[in-house]
Amino acid sequence: MMKELRLDYPIPLLSRVLKVSASGYYAWVDRPPSRRAQEELRLELEIRAADKRTRQTYGPVRLQHDLAEHGIQIGICRIRRIRKKLGLR
């Protein structure tokens, strides 16, 4: 939320209103992405590639099998969530 609002309001004001420290906000901004976030980005790329490879005809279950054939183990619920995030149907 602060990341979007920082363009309109100064960080000290936002940190006071939202009751977070300014130093904590800056530490969060400078922090590298977590291992899970990096894996999520990689899976997004893999799912997009698999979706194109299968001509956008596979559902989550068949997509899971296709990804497994390419060495990527991922659950169906995670595939559904990522596809929804990417707007893939």
C-alpha positions in Angstrom: 0.0 0.0 0.0 2.8 2.4 0.9 4.5 1.6 -2.4 1.6 3.0 -4.4 0.9 5.9 -2.0 4.5 7.1 -1.8 4.1 8.9 -5.1 1.4 11.1 -3.6 2.5 11.5 0.0 5.8 11.7 1.8 7.1 8.5 3.5 7.2 10.0 7.0 3.5 10.9 6.8 2.6 7.5 5.5 4.6 5.7 8.1 2.9 7.7 10.9 -0.6 7.1 9.5 0.0 3.4 8.8 1.9 2.9 12.1 5.0 1.4 10.5 8.6 2.7 10.8 10.1 4.5 7.8 13.3 2.5 8.3 11.3 -0.8 8.2 9.7 0.3 4.9 13.0 1.2 3.4 14.5 -2.2 4.6 11.5 -4.0 3.0 12.0 -2.1 -0.3 15.7 -2.9 -0.4 15.3 -6.6 0.5 15.8 -9.1 -2.3 12.8 -11.3 -3.3 12.4 -14.4 -1.1 13.1 -17.9 -2.4 9.4 -18.6 -2.6 8.8 -15.4 -4.7 11.7 -16.3 -7.0 10.2 -19.8 -7.4 6.8 -18.3 -8.1 8.2 -16.2 -11.0 9.9 -19.2 -12.4 6.7 -21.2 -12.2 4.8 -18.4 -13.9 7.2 -18.6 -16.8 7.0 -22.4 -17.0 3.1 -22.3 -16.9 3.0 -19.7 -19.6 5.4 -21.8 -21.8 3.4 -25.0 -21.1 0.2 -23.2 -21.9 1.6 -22.1 -25.3 3.1 -25.5 -25.9 -0.3 -27.2 -25.4 -2.1 -24.6 -27.5 -4.0 -23.3 -24.5 -6.2 -26.4 -24.4 -5.0 -28.1 -21.2 -6.7 -27.7 -17.8 -4.8 -27.7 -14.5 -4.7 -31.5 -14.3 -3.3 -32.1 -17.8 -1.0 -29.2 -17.4 0.3 -30.7 -14.2 1.2 -33.9 -16.1 2.8 -31.9 -18.9 4.9 -30.0 -16.4 5.9 -33.2 -14.6 7.1 -34.6 -18.0 9.4 -31.6 -18.2 10.7 -32.1 -14.6 8.6 -29.6 -12.8 6.6 -30.9 -9.7 3.8 -28.6 -8.8 0.4 -29.0 -7.2 -2.9 -28.5 -9.0 -4.1 -25.8 -6.6 -0.9 -23.8 -7.2 -1.3 -24.2 -11.0 -4.9 -22.9 -10.6 -3.8 -19.9 -8.5 -1.0 -18.9 -10.9 -3.2 -19.3 -14.0 -5.8 -17.1 -12.4 -3.2 -14.5 -11.5 -1.9 -14.6 -15.1 -5.4 -14.5 -16.6 -5.0 -17.9 -18.4 -8.1 -20.0 -19.1 
